[in-house]
Amino acid sequence: MIEVILNDRLGKKFRVKVNEDDTIGDLKKLIAAQTGTRPEKIRIQKWYNVFKDHITLSDYEVHDGMGLELYYN
């Protein structure tokens, strides 16, 4: 199990514990529960690479303590 840190543009920081074999879609559902935003309205990216829902965290080489960018559509 790893911990991922997500920062939004409003200065809020969310820490989420997930498994490496979870998909980005699973991560969005966990974030949606914390933020009150629907999962389909959330976009996760690192630099200019927008993460797709069906791909796993390990495929994107997301590791413990990694920071990702959180945007609301």
PDB file of N, CA, C, O and CB in Angstrom:
ATOM      1  N   MET A   1       0.850  -1.181   0.000  1.00  0.00           N
ATOM      2  CA  MET A   1       0.000   0.000   0.000  1.00  0.00           C
ATOM      3  C   MET A   1       0.896   1.244   0.000  1.00  0.00           C
ATOM      4  O   MET A   1       1.901   1.303   0.707  1.00  0.00           O
ATOM      5  CB  MET A   1      -0.967  -0.002   1.232  1.00  0.00           C
ATOM      6  N   ILE A   2       0.511   2.221  -0.799  1.00  0.00           N
ATOM      7  CA  ILE A   2       1.291   3.454  -0.915  1.00  0.00           C
ATOM      8  C   ILE A   2       0.411   4.654  -0.578  1.00  0.00           C
ATOM      9  O   ILE A   2      -0.817   4.570  -0.615  1.00  0.00           O
ATOM     10  CB  ILE A   2       1.887   3.600  -2.339  1.00  0.00           C
ATOM     11  N   GLU A   3       1.047   5.754  -0.255  1.00  0.00           N
ATOM     12  CA  GLU A   3       0.325   6.998   0.003  1.00  0.00           C
ATOM     13  C   GLU A   3       0.657   7.993  -1.100  1.00  0.00           C
ATOM     14  O   GLU A   3       1.825   8.267  -1.375  1.00  0.00           O
ATOM     15  CB  GLU A   3       0.686   7.582   1.405  1.00  0.00           C
ATOM     16  N   VAL A   4      -0.383   8.529  -1.728  1.00  0.00           N
ATOM     17  CA  VAL A   4      -0.227   9.509  -2.797  1.00  0.00           C
ATOM     18  C   VAL A   4      -0.730  10.854  -2.282  1.00  0.00           C
ATOM     19  O   VAL A   4      -1.756  10.924  -1.606  1.00  0.00           O
ATOM     20  CB  VAL A   4      -0.999   9.071  -4.094  1.00  0.00           C
ATOM     21  N   ILE A   5      -0.007  11.912  -2.604  1.00  0.00           N
ATOM     22  CA  ILE A   5      -0.376  13.263  -2.170  1.00  0.00           C
ATOM     23  C   ILE A   5      -0.864  14.031  -3.389  1.00  0.00           C
ATOM     24  O   ILE A   5      -0.153  14.134  -4.389  1.00  0.00           O
ATOM     25  CB  ILE A   5       0.831  14.000  -1.483  1.00  0.00           C
ATOM     26  N   LEU A   6      -2.072  14.568  -3.308  1.00  0.00           N
ATOM     27  CA  LEU A   6      -2.649  15.322  -4.420  1.00  0.00           C
ATOM     28  C   LEU A   6      -2.838  16.772  -4.011  1.00  0.00           C
ATOM     29  O   LEU A   6      -3.409  17.057  -2.957  1.00  0.00           O
ATOM     30  CB  LEU A   6      -3.993  14.705  -4.869  1.00  0.00           C
ATOM     31  N   ASN A   7      -2.363  17.682  -4.839  1.00  0.00           N
ATOM     32  CA  ASN A   7      -2.490  19.121  -4.594  1.00  0.00           C
ATOM     33  C   ASN A   7      -3.403  19.723  -5.651  1.00  0.00           C
ATOM     34  O   ASN A   7      -3.241  19.463  -6.844  1.00  0.00           O
ATOM     35  CB  ASN A   7      -1.097  19.822  -4.603  1.00  0.00           C
ATOM     36  N   ASP A   8      -4.363  20.528  -5.208  1.00  0.00           N
ATOM     37  CA  ASP A   8      -5.176  21.252  -6.186  1.00  0.00           C
ATOM     38  C   ASP A   8      -4.690  22.699  -6.274  1.00  0.00           C
ATOM     39  O   ASP A   8      -3.819  23.114  -5.510  1.00  0.00           O
ATOM     40  CB  ASP A   8      -6.688  21.200  -5.803  1.00  0.00           C
ATOM     41  N   ARG A   9      -5.243  23.443  -7.187  1.00  0.00           N
ATOM     42  CA  ARG A   9      -4.792  24.821  -7.413  1.00  0.00           C
ATOM     43  C   ARG A   9      -5.231  25.768  -6.305  1.00  0.00           C
ATOM     44  O   ARG A   9      -4.767  26.907  -6.246  1.00  0.00           O
ATOM     45  CB  ARG A   9      -5.312  25.324  -8.741  1.00  0.00           C
ATOM     46  N   LEU A  10      -6.108  25.317  -5.437  1.00  0.00           N
ATOM     47  CA  LEU A  10      -6.610  26.158  -4.352  1.00  0.00           C
ATOM     48  C   LEU A  10      -5.759  26.040  -3.095  1.00  0.00           C
ATOM     49  O   LEU A  10      -6.073  26.658  -2.077  1.00  0.00           O
ATOM     50  CB  LEU A  10      -8.046  25.795  -4.034  1.00  0.00           C
ATOM     51  N   GLY A  11      -4.692  25.257  -3.150  1.00  0.00           N
ATOM     52  CA  GLY A  11      -3.810  25.102  -2.010  1.00  0.00           C
ATOM     53  C   GLY A  11      -4.180  23.970  -1.078  1.00  0.00           C
ATOM     54  O   GLY A  11      -3.551  23.806  -0.033  1.00  0.00           O
ATOM     55  N   LYS A  12      -5.190  23.181  -1.430  1.00  0.00           N
ATOM     56  CA  LYS A  12      -5.580  22.050  -0.597  1.00  0.00           C
ATOM     57  C   LYS A  12      -4.720  20.843  -0.955  1.00  0.00           C
ATOM     58  O   LYS A  12      -4.357  20.628  -2.111  1.00  0.00           O
ATOM     59  CB  LYS A  12      -7.090  21.723  -0.771  1.00  0.00           C
ATOM     60  N   LYS A  13      -4.409  20.069   0.071  1.00  0.00           N
ATOM     61  CA  LYS A  13      -3.582  18.886  -0.111  1.00  0.00           C
ATOM     62  C   LYS A  13      -4.342  17.681   0.420  1.00  0.00           C
ATOM     63  O   LYS A  13      -4.826  17.696   1.552  1.00  0.00           O
ATOM     64  CB  LYS A  13      -2.206  19.042   0.603  1.00  0.00           C
ATOM     65  N   PHE A  14      -4.447  16.645  -0.389  1.00  0.00           N
ATOM     66  CA  PHE A  14      -5.149  15.424  -0.003  1.00  0.00           C
ATOM     67  C   PHE A  14      -4.164  14.269   0.006  1.00  0.00           C
ATOM     68  O   PHE A  14      -3.380  14.101  -0.928  1.00  0.00           O
ATOM     69  CB  PHE A  14      -6.333  15.129  -0.961  1.00  0.00           C
ATOM     70  N   ARG A  15      -4.212  13.470   1.075  1.00  0.00           N
ATOM     71  CA  ARG A  15      -3.376  12.272   1.168  1.00  0.00           C
ATOM     72  C   ARG A  15      -4.299  11.066   1.069  1.00  0.00           C
ATOM     73  O   ARG A  15      -5.275  10.955   1.811  1.00  0.00           O
ATOM     74  CB  ARG A  15      -2.537  12.245   2.507  1.00  0.00           C
ATOM     75  N   VAL A  16      -3.979  10.160   0.140  1.00  0.00           N
ATOM     76  CA  VAL A  16      -4.829   9.001  -0.104  1.00  0.00           C
ATOM     77  C   VAL A  16      -3.963   7.747  -0.081  1.00  0.00           C
ATOM     78  O   VAL A  16      -2.908   7.703  -0.715  1.00  0.00           O
ATOM     79  CB  VAL A  16      -5.587   9.132  -1.461  1.00  0.00           C
ATOM     80  N   LYS A  17      -4.406   6.734   0.645  1.00  0.00           N
ATOM     81  CA  LYS A  17      -3.703   5.450   0.658  1.00  0.00           C
ATOM     82  C   LYS A  17      -4.365   4.530  -0.366  1.00  0.00           C
ATOM     83  O   LYS A  17      -5.573   4.299  -0.324  1.00  0.00           O
ATOM     84  CB  LYS A  17      -3.718   4.803   2.091  1.00  0.00           C
ATOM     85  N   VAL A  18      -3.552   4.013  -1.284  1.00  0.00           N
ATOM     86  CA  VAL A  18      -4.039   3.148  -2.359  1.00  0.00           C
ATOM     87  C   VAL A  18      -3.047   2.012  -2.581  1.00  0.00           C
ATOM     88  O   VAL A  18      -1.918   2.052  -2.093  1.00  0.00           O
ATOM     89  CB  VAL A  18      -4.252   3.956  -3.674  1.00  0.00           C
ATOM     90  N   ASN A  19      -3.485   1.003  -3.322  1.00  0.00           N
ATOM     91  CA  ASN A  19      -2.593  -0.070  -3.748  1.00  0.00           C
ATOM     92  C   ASN A  19      -1.998   0.293  -5.098  1.00  0.00           C
ATOM     93  O   ASN A  19      -2.602   1.041  -5.866  1.00  0.00           O
ATOM     94  CB  ASN A  19      -3.343  -1.430  -3.822  1.00  0.00           C
ATOM     95  N   GLU A  20      -0.821  -0.232  -5.386  1.00  0.00           N
ATOM     96  CA  GLU A  20      -0.171   0.080  -6.658  1.00  0.00           C
ATOM     97  C   GLU A  20      -0.941  -0.468  -7.850  1.00  0.00           C
ATOM     98  O   GLU A  20      -0.825   0.057  -8.957  1.00  0.00           O
ATOM     99  CB  GLU A  20       1.237  -0.470  -6.668  1.00  0.00           C
ATOM    100  N   ASP A  21      -1.739  -1.535  -7.631  1.00  0.00           N
ATOM    101  CA  ASP A  21      -2.497  -2.114  -8.741  1.00  0.00           C
ATOM    102  C   ASP A  21      -3.891  -1.502  -8.885  1.00  0.00           C
ATOM    103  O   ASP A  21      -4.678  -1.962  -9.711  1.00  0.00           O
ATOM    104  CB  ASP A  21      -2.620  -3.612  -8.551  1.00  0.00           C
ATOM    105  N   ASP A  22      -4.209  -0.474  -8.097  1.00  0.00           N
ATOM    106  CA  ASP A  22      -5.463   0.271  -8.278  1.00  0.00           C
ATOM    107  C   ASP A  22      -5.363   1.134  -9.528  1.00  0.00           C
ATOM    108  O   ASP A  22      -4.275   1.563  -9.912  1.00  0.00           O
ATOM    109  CB  ASP A  22      -5.780   1.151  -7.031  1.00  0.00           C
ATOM    110  N   THR A  23      -6.504   1.383 -10.158  1.00  0.00           N
ATOM    111  CA  THR A  23      -6.514   2.233 -11.346  1.00  0.00           C
ATOM    112  C   THR A  23      -6.661   3.699 -10.942  1.00  0.00           C
ATOM    113  O   THR A  23      -6.970   4.014  -9.792  1.00  0.00           O
ATOM    114  CB  THR A  23      -7.657   1.820 -12.305  1.00  0.00           C
ATOM    115  N   ILE A  24      -6.437   4.573 -11.894  1.00  0.00           N
ATOM    116  CA  ILE A  24      -6.641   6.007 -11.670  1.00  0.00           C
ATOM    117  C   ILE A  24      -8.113   6.259 -11.344  1.00  0.00           C
ATOM    118  O   ILE A  24      -8.428   7.130 -10.533  1.00  0.00           O
ATOM    119  CB  ILE A  24      -6.200   6.838 -12.920  1.00  0.00           C
ATOM    120  N   GLY A  25      -9.013   5.501 -11.970  1.00  0.00           N
ATOM    121  CA  GLY A  25     -10.439   5.619 -11.673  1.00  0.00           C
ATOM    122  C   GLY A  25     -10.745   5.317 -10.214  1.00  0.00           C
ATOM    123  O   GLY A  25     -11.570   5.991  -9.598  1.00  0.00           O
ATOM    124  N   ASP A  26     -10.077   4.297  -9.654  1.00  0.00           N
ATOM    125  CA  ASP A  26     -10.246   3.975  -8.228  1.00  0.00           C
ATOM    126  C   ASP A  26      -9.755   5.125  -7.354  1.00  0.00           C
ATOM    127  O   ASP A  26     -10.391   5.478  -6.361  1.00  0.00           O
ATOM    128  CB  ASP A  26      -9.488   2.677  -7.869  1.00  0.00           C
ATOM    129  N   LEU A  27      -8.624   5.702  -7.733  1.00  0.00           N
ATOM    130  CA  LEU A  27      -8.069   6.838  -6.993  1.00  0.00           C
ATOM    131  C   LEU A  27      -9.028   8.024  -7.032  1.00  0.00           C
ATOM    132  O   LEU A  27      -9.213   8.708  -6.026  1.00  0.00           O
ATOM    133  CB  LEU A  27      -6.698   7.243  -7.571  1.00  0.00           C
ATOM    134  N   LYS A  28      -9.634   8.266  -8.187  1.00  0.00           N
ATOM    135  CA  LYS A  28     -10.593   9.369  -8.313  1.00  0.00           C
ATOM    136  C   LYS A  28     -11.793   9.170  -7.394  1.00  0.00           C
ATOM    137  O   LYS A  28     -12.306  10.133  -6.824  1.00  0.00           O
ATOM    138  CB  LYS A  28     -11.066   9.501  -9.766  1.00  0.00           C
ATOM    139  N   LYS A  29     -12.246   7.915  -7.245  1.00  0.00           N
ATOM    140  CA  LYS A  29     -13.382   7.638  -6.363  1.00  0.00           C
ATOM    141  C   LYS A  29     -13.032   7.947  -4.908  1.00  0.00           C
ATOM    142  O   LYS A  29     -13.860   8.474  -4.165  1.00  0.00           O
ATOM    143  CB  LYS A  29     -13.822   6.171  -6.501  1.00  0.00           C
ATOM    144  N   LEU A  30     -11.808   7.618  -4.508  1.00  0.00           N
ATOM    145  CA  LEU A  30     -11.376   7.914  -3.137  1.00  0.00           C
ATOM    146  C   LEU A  30     -11.269   9.418  -2.906  1.00  0.00           C
ATOM    147  O   LEU A  30     -11.643   9.918  -1.845  1.00  0.00           O
ATOM    148  CB  LEU A  30     -10.026   7.241  -2.843  1.00  0.00           C
ATOM    149  N   ILE A  31     -10.761  10.131  -3.896  1.00  0.00           N
ATOM    150  CA  ILE A  31     -10.651  11.589  -3.783  1.00  0.00           C
ATOM    151  C   ILE A  31     -12.039  12.220  -3.758  1.00  0.00           C
ATOM    152  O   ILE A  31     -12.284  13.164  -3.007  1.00  0.00           O
ATOM    153  CB  ILE A  31      -9.818  12.170  -4.952  1.00  0.00           C
ATOM    154  N   ALA A  32     -12.946  11.695  -4.583  1.00  0.00           N
ATOM    155  CA  ALA A  32     -14.310  12.222  -4.635  1.00  0.00           C
ATOM    156  C   ALA A  32     -14.986  12.107  -3.270  1.00  0.00           C
ATOM    157  O   ALA A  32     -15.745  12.993  -2.876  1.00  0.00           O
ATOM    158  CB  ALA A  32     -15.134  11.477  -5.703  1.00  0.00           C
ATOM    159  N   ALA A  33     -14.716  11.022  -2.552  1.00  0.00           N
ATOM    160  CA  ALA A  33     -15.293  10.846  -1.219  1.00  0.00           C
ATOM    161  C   ALA A  33     -14.764  11.900  -0.246  1.00  0.00           C
ATOM    162  O   ALA A  33     -15.494  12.336   0.645  1.00  0.00           O
ATOM    163  CB  ALA A  33     -14.989   9.438  -0.687  1.00  0.00           C
ATOM    164  N   GLN A  34     -13.518  12.309  -0.404  1.00  0.00           N
ATOM    165  CA  GLN A  34     -12.928  13.317   0.487  1.00  0.00           C
ATOM    166  C   GLN A  34     -13.340  14.736   0.113  1.00  0.00           C
ATOM    167  O   GLN A  34     -13.516  15.583   0.988  1.00  0.00           O
ATOM    168  CB  GLN A  34     -11.414  13.209   0.465  1.00  0.00           C
ATOM    169  N   THR A  35     -13.496  15.000  -1.191  1.00  0.00           N
ATOM    170  CA  THR A  35     -13.755  16.370  -1.638  1.00  0.00           C
ATOM    171  C   THR A  35     -15.230  16.680  -1.823  1.00  0.00           C
ATOM    172  O   THR A  35     -15.625  17.845  -1.796  1.00  0.00           O
ATOM    173  CB  THR A  35     -13.038  16.624  -2.922  1.00  0.00           C
ATOM    174  N   GLY A  36     -16.052  15.651  -2.012  1.00  0.00           N
ATOM    175  CA  GLY A  36     -17.460  15.879  -2.300  1.00  0.00           C
ATOM    176  C   GLY A  36     -17.715  16.182  -3.766  1.00  0.00           C
ATOM    177  O   GLY A  36     -18.813  16.603  -4.128  1.00  0.00           O
ATOM    178  N   THR A  37     -16.716  15.974  -4.615  1.00  0.00           N
ATOM    179  CA  THR A  37     -16.836  16.199  -6.054  1.00  0.00           C
ATOM    180  C   THR A  37     -17.048  14.858  -6.749  1.00  0.00           C
ATOM    181  O   THR A  37     -16.497  13.847  -6.313  1.00  0.00           O
ATOM    182  CB  THR A  37     -15.574  16.922  -6.618  1.00  0.00           C
ATOM    183  N   ARG A  38     -17.833  14.833  -7.814  1.00  0.00           N
ATOM    184  CA  ARG A  38     -18.045  13.589  -8.551  1.00  0.00           C
ATOM    185  C   ARG A  38     -16.743  13.139  -9.220  1.00  0.00           C
ATOM    186  O   ARG A  38     -15.986  13.980  -9.704  1.00  0.00           O
ATOM    187  CB  ARG A  38     -19.162  13.766  -9.607  1.00  0.00           C
ATOM    188  N   PRO A  39     -16.467  11.822  -9.258  1.00  0.00           N
ATOM    189  CA  PRO A  39     -15.210  11.327  -9.837  1.00  0.00           C
ATOM    190  C   PRO A  39     -14.990  11.749 -11.289  1.00  0.00           C
ATOM    191  O   PRO A  39     -13.854  11.996 -11.695  1.00  0.00           O
ATOM    192  CB  PRO A  39     -15.177   9.828  -9.754  1.00  0.00           C
ATOM    193  N   GLU A  40     -16.059  11.835 -12.067  1.00  0.00           N
ATOM    194  CA  GLU A  40     -15.901  12.202 -13.487  1.00  0.00           C
ATOM    195  C   GLU A  40     -15.547  13.677 -13.673  1.00  0.00           C
ATOM    196  O   GLU A  40     -15.182  14.092 -14.773  1.00  0.00           O
ATOM    197  CB  GLU A  40     -17.183  11.889 -14.251  1.00  0.00           C
ATOM    198  N   LYS A  41     -15.652  14.464 -12.610  1.00  0.00           N
ATOM    199  CA  LYS A  41     -15.288  15.883 -12.668  1.00  0.00           C
ATOM    200  C   LYS A  41     -13.848  16.132 -12.213  1.00  0.00           C
ATOM    201  O   LYS A  41     -13.400  17.278 -12.164  1.00  0.00           O
ATOM    202  CB  LYS A  41     -16.243  16.699 -11.809  1.00  0.00           C
ATOM    203  N   ILE A  42     -13.127  15.058 -11.883  1.00  0.00           N
ATOM    204  CA  ILE A  42     -11.755  15.178 -11.381  1.00  0.00           C
ATOM    205  C   ILE A  42     -10.769  14.792 -12.479  1.00  0.00           C
ATOM    206  O   ILE A  42     -10.981  13.819 -13.204  1.00  0.00           O
ATOM    207  CB  ILE A  42     -11.546  14.288 -10.126  1.00  0.00           C
ATOM    208  N   ARG A  43      -9.688  15.565 -12.595  1.00  0.00           N
ATOM    209  CA  ARG A  43      -8.600  15.251 -13.531  1.00  0.00           C
ATOM    210  C   ARG A  43      -7.304  15.186 -12.730  1.00  0.00           C
ATOM    211  O   ARG A  43      -6.985  16.099 -11.969  1.00  0.00           O
ATOM    212  CB  ARG A  43      -8.501  16.323 -14.690  1.00  0.00           C
ATOM    213  N   ILE A  44      -6.565  14.097 -12.911  1.00  0.00           N
ATOM    214  CA  ILE A  44      -5.287  13.920 -12.224  1.00  0.00           C
ATOM    215  C   ILE A  44      -4.184  13.943 -13.271  1.00  0.00           C
ATOM    216  O   ILE A  44      -4.286  13.294 -14.312  1.00  0.00           O
ATOM    217  CB  ILE A  44      -5.257  12.586 -11.398  1.00  0.00           C
ATOM    218  N   GLN A  45      -3.131  14.698 -12.982  1.00  0.00           N
ATOM    219  CA  GLN A  45      -2.026  14.746 -13.929  1.00  0.00           C
ATOM    220  C   GLN A  45      -0.712  15.009 -13.215  1.00  0.00           C
ATOM    221  O   GLN A  45      -0.681  15.427 -12.057  1.00  0.00           O
ATOM    222  CB  GLN A  45      -2.274  15.816 -14.986  1.00  0.00           C
ATOM    223  N   LYS A  46       0.364  14.755 -13.933  1.00  0.00           N
ATOM    224  CA  LYS A  46       1.720  15.062 -13.478  1.00  0.00           C
ATOM    225  C   LYS A  46       2.369  15.812 -14.622  1.00  0.00           C
ATOM    226  O   LYS A  46       2.543  15.262 -15.710  1.00  0.00           O
ATOM    227  CB  LYS A  46       2.544  13.755 -13.077  1.00  0.00           C
ATOM    228  N   TRP A  47       2.729  17.068 -14.386  1.00  0.00           N
ATOM    229  CA  TRP A  47       3.193  17.974 -15.432  1.00  0.00           C
ATOM    230  C   TRP A  47       2.110  18.070 -16.494  1.00  0.00           C
ATOM    231  O   TRP A  47       0.991  18.479 -16.184  1.00  0.00           O
ATOM    232  CB  TRP A  47       4.545  17.490 -16.049  1.00  0.00           C
ATOM    233  N   TYR A  48       2.403  17.706 -17.733  1.00  0.00           N
ATOM    234  CA  TYR A  48       1.397  17.798 -18.798  1.00  0.00           C
ATOM    235  C   TYR A  48       0.810  16.439 -19.145  1.00  0.00           C
ATOM    236  O   TYR A  48       0.067  16.324 -20.119  1.00  0.00           O
ATOM    237  CB  TYR A  48       2.004  18.423 -20.044  1.00  0.00           C
ATOM    238  N   ASN A  49       1.123  15.419 -18.378  1.00  0.00           N
ATOM    239  CA  ASN A  49       0.637  14.073 -18.634  1.00  0.00           C
ATOM    240  C   ASN A  49      -0.670  13.848 -17.864  1.00  0.00           C
ATOM    241  O   ASN A  49      -0.654  13.672 -16.646  1.00  0.00           O
ATOM    242  CB  ASN A  49       1.704  13.017 -18.234  1.00  0.00           C
ATOM    243  N   VAL A  50      -1.798  13.854 -18.578  1.00  0.00           N
ATOM    244  CA  VAL A  50      -3.104  13.623 -17.953  1.00  0.00           C
ATOM    245  C   VAL A  50      -3.302  12.119 -17.808  1.00  0.00           C
ATOM    246  O   VAL A  50      -3.202  11.379 -18.786  1.00  0.00           O
ATOM    247  CB  VAL A  50      -4.267  14.266 -18.795  1.00  0.00           C
ATOM    248  N   PHE A  51      -3.583  11.667 -16.585  1.00  0.00           N
ATOM    249  CA  PHE A  51      -3.726  10.241 -16.320  1.00  0.00           C
ATOM    250  C   PHE A  51      -5.109   9.755 -16.737  1.00  0.00           C
ATOM    251  O   PHE A  51      -6.112  10.418 -16.473  1.00  0.00           O
ATOM    252  CB  PHE A  51      -3.481   9.942 -14.834  1.00  0.00           C
ATOM    253  N   LYS A  52      -5.157   8.589 -17.394  1.00  0.00           N
ATOM    254  CA  LYS A  52      -6.407   7.994 -17.873  1.00  0.00           C
ATOM    255  C   LYS A  52      -6.954   7.018 -16.823  1.00  0.00           C
ATOM    256  O   LYS A  52      -6.191   6.361 -16.115  1.00  0.00           O
ATOM    257  CB  LYS A  52      -6.185   7.266 -19.233  1.00  0.00           C
ATOM    258  N   ASP A  53      -8.287   6.934 -16.735  1.00  0.00           N
ATOM    259  CA  ASP A  53      -8.959   6.192 -15.667  1.00  0.00           C
ATOM    260  C   ASP A  53      -8.632   4.702 -15.627  1.00  0.00           C
ATOM    261  O   ASP A  53      -8.534   4.137 -14.538  1.00  0.00           O
ATOM    262  CB  ASP A  53     -10.427   6.357 -15.806  1.00  0.00           C
ATOM    263  N   HIS A  54      -8.463   4.055 -16.763  1.00  0.00           N
ATOM    264  CA  HIS A  54      -8.342   2.597 -16.802  1.00  0.00           C
ATOM    265  C   HIS A  54      -6.916   2.086 -16.573  1.00  0.00           C
ATOM    266  O   HIS A  54      -6.706   0.875 -16.507  1.00  0.00           O
ATOM    267  CB  HIS A  54      -8.836   2.093 -18.124  1.00  0.00           C
ATOM    268  N   ILE A  55      -5.948   2.973 -16.452  1.00  0.00           N
ATOM    269  CA  ILE A  55      -4.548   2.570 -16.292  1.00  0.00           C
ATOM    270  C   ILE A  55      -4.185   2.564 -14.806  1.00  0.00           C
ATOM    271  O   ILE A  55      -4.633   3.424 -14.047  1.00  0.00           O
ATOM    272  CB  ILE A  55      -3.601   3.523 -17.086  1.00  0.00           C
ATOM    273  N   THR A  56      -3.370   1.586 -14.399  1.00  0.00           N
ATOM    274  CA  THR A  56      -3.034   1.439 -12.979  1.00  0.00           C
ATOM    275  C   THR A  56      -1.940   2.418 -12.555  1.00  0.00           C
ATOM    276  O   THR A  56      -1.212   2.968 -13.381  1.00  0.00           O
ATOM    277  CB  THR A  56      -2.589   0.005 -12.688  1.00  0.00           C
ATOM    278  N   LEU A  57      -1.851   2.613 -11.255  1.00  0.00           N
ATOM    279  CA  LEU A  57      -0.827   3.500 -10.702  1.00  0.00           C
ATOM    280  C   LEU A  57       0.576   2.969 -10.981  1.00  0.00           C
ATOM    281  O   LEU A  57       1.494   3.747 -11.239  1.00  0.00           O
ATOM    282  CB  LEU A  57      -1.031   3.673  -9.193  1.00  0.00           C
ATOM    283  N   SER A  58       0.746   1.646 -10.930  1.00  0.00           N
ATOM    284  CA  SER A  58       2.076   1.081 -11.193  1.00  0.00           C
ATOM    285  C   SER A  58       2.480   1.277 -12.649  1.00  0.00           C
ATOM    286  O   SER A  58       3.667   1.435 -12.937  1.00  0.00           O
ATOM    287  CB  SER A  58       2.102  -0.413 -10.840  1.00  0.00           C
ATOM    288  N   ASP A  59       1.519   1.269 -13.576  1.00  0.00           N
ATOM    289  CA  ASP A  59       1.835   1.527 -14.989  1.00  0.00           C
ATOM    290  C   ASP A  59       2.337   2.955 -15.179  1.00  0.00           C
ATOM    291  O   ASP A  59       3.180   3.206 -16.041  1.00  0.00           O
ATOM    292  CB  ASP A  59       0.598   1.280 -15.876  1.00  0.00           C
ATOM    293  N   TYR A  60       1.826   3.889 -14.382  1.00  0.00           N
ATOM    294  CA  TYR A  60       2.292   5.275 -14.435  1.00  0.00           C
ATOM    295  C   TYR A  60       3.521   5.492 -13.549  1.00  0.00           C
ATOM    296  O   TYR A  60       4.028   6.609 -13.451  1.00  0.00           O
ATOM    297  CB  TYR A  60       1.169   6.225 -14.010  1.00  0.00           C
ATOM    298  N   GLU A  61       3.997   4.425 -12.905  1.00  0.00           N
ATOM    299  CA  GLU A  61       5.166   4.476 -12.018  1.00  0.00           C
ATOM    300  C   GLU A  61       4.962   5.453 -10.860  1.00  0.00           C
ATOM    301  O   GLU A  61       5.870   6.189 -10.475  1.00  0.00           O
ATOM    302  CB  GLU A  61       6.410   4.871 -12.811  1.00  0.00           C
ATOM    303  N   VAL A  62       3.740   5.438 -10.315  1.00  0.00           N
ATOM    304  CA  VAL A  62       3.433   6.238  -9.125  1.00  0.00           C
ATOM    305  C   VAL A  62       3.954   5.470  -7.914  1.00  0.00           C
ATOM    306  O   VAL A  62       3.626   4.295  -7.745  1.00  0.00           O
ATOM    307  CB  VAL A  62       1.880   6.532  -8.999  1.00  0.00           C
ATOM    308  N   HIS A  63       4.756   6.112  -7.074  1.00  0.00           N
ATOM    309  CA  HIS A  63       5.345   5.453  -5.919  1.00  0.00           C
ATOM    310  C   HIS A  63       4.917   6.146  -4.629  1.00  0.00           C
ATOM    311  O   HIS A  63       4.249   7.179  -4.656  1.00  0.00           O
ATOM    312  CB  HIS A  63       6.873   5.434  -6.035  1.00  0.00           C
ATOM    313  N   ASP A  64       5.306   5.569  -3.518  1.00  0.00           N
ATOM    314  CA  ASP A  64       4.904   6.070  -2.204  1.00  0.00           C
ATOM    315  C   ASP A  64       5.418   7.490  -1.974  1.00  0.00           C
ATOM    316  O   ASP A  64       6.596   7.779  -2.182  1.00  0.00           O
ATOM    317  CB  ASP A  64       5.418   5.140  -1.099  1.00  0.00           C
ATOM    318  N   GLY A  65       4.513   8.369  -1.540  1.00  0.00           N
ATOM    319  CA  GLY A  65       4.873   9.751  -1.248  1.00  0.00           C
ATOM    320  C   GLY A  65       4.901  10.664  -2.456  1.00  0.00           C
ATOM    321  O   GLY A  65       5.264  11.834  -2.332  1.00  0.00           O
ATOM    322  N   MET A  66       4.528  10.160  -3.617  1.00  0.00           N
ATOM    323  CA  MET A  66       4.577  10.962  -4.843  1.00  0.00           C
ATOM    324  C   MET A  66       3.462  12.004  -4.852  1.00  0.00           C
ATOM    325  O   MET A  66       2.345  11.732  -4.412  1.00  0.00           O
ATOM    326  CB  MET A  66       4.468  10.056  -6.085  1.00  0.00           C
ATOM    327  N   GLY A  67       3.768  13.186  -5.351  1.00  0.00           N
ATOM    328  CA  GLY A  67       2.790  14.260  -5.462  1.00  0.00           C
ATOM    329  C   GLY A  67       2.217  14.338  -6.863  1.00  0.00           C
ATOM    330  O   GLY A  67       2.958  14.311  -7.845  1.00  0.00           O
ATOM    331  N   LEU A  68       0.899  14.434  -6.958  1.00  0.00           N
ATOM    332  CA  LEU A  68       0.210  14.570  -8.242  1.00  0.00           C
ATOM    333  C   LEU A  68      -0.632  15.838  -8.223  1.00  0.00           C
ATOM    334  O   LEU A  68      -0.941  16.375  -7.159  1.00  0.00           O
ATOM    335  CB  LEU A  68      -0.677  13.324  -8.540  1.00  0.00           C
ATOM    336  N   GLU A  69      -0.993  16.302  -9.397  1.00  0.00           N
ATOM    337  CA  GLU A  69      -1.804  17.515  -9.523  1.00  0.00           C
ATOM    338  C   GLU A  69      -3.270  17.131  -9.676  1.00  0.00           C
ATOM    339  O   GLU A  69      -3.608  16.206 -10.414  1.00  0.00           O
ATOM    340  CB  GLU A  69      -1.335  18.378 -10.729  1.00  0.00           C
ATOM    341  N   LEU A  70      -4.130  17.850  -8.974  1.00  0.00           N
ATOM    342  CA  LEU A  70      -5.567  17.582  -8.967  1.00  0.00           C
ATOM    343  C   LEU A  70      -6.296  18.787  -9.535  1.00  0.00           C
ATOM    344  O   LEU A  70      -6.117  19.910  -9.065  1.00  0.00           O
ATOM    345  CB  LEU A  70      -6.072  17.257  -7.533  1.00  0.00           C
ATOM    346  N   TYR A  71      -7.118  18.549 -10.548  1.00  0.00           N
ATOM    347  CA  TYR A  71      -7.894  19.620 -11.182  1.00  0.00           C
ATOM    348  C   TYR A  71      -9.363  19.222 -11.207  1.00  0.00           C
ATOM    349  O   TYR A  71      -9.699  18.039 -11.257  1.00  0.00           O
ATOM    350  CB  TYR A  71      -7.377  19.913 -12.626  1.00  0.00           C
ATOM    351  N   TYR A  72     -10.231  20.226 -11.172  1.00  0.00           N
ATOM    352  CA  TYR A  72     -11.674  20.001 -11.237  1.00  0.00           C
ATOM    353  C   TYR A  72     -12.176  20.505 -12.581  1.00  0.00           C
ATOM    354  O   TYR A  72     -11.939  21.657 -12.945  1.00  0.00           O
ATOM    355  CB  TYR A  72     -12.418  20.711 -10.058  1.00  0.00           C
ATOM    356  N   ASN A  73     -12.871  19.641 -13.320  1.00  0.00           N
ATOM    357  CA  ASN A  73     -13.418  20.035 -14.633  1.00  0.00           C
ATOM    358  C   ASN A  73     -14.792  20.645 -14.476  1.00  0.00           C
ATOM    359  O   ASN A  73     -15.411  21.037 -15.466  1.00  0.00           O
ATOM    360  CB  ASN A  73     -13.487  18.828 -15.584  1.00  0.00           C
TER     361      ASN A  73
END
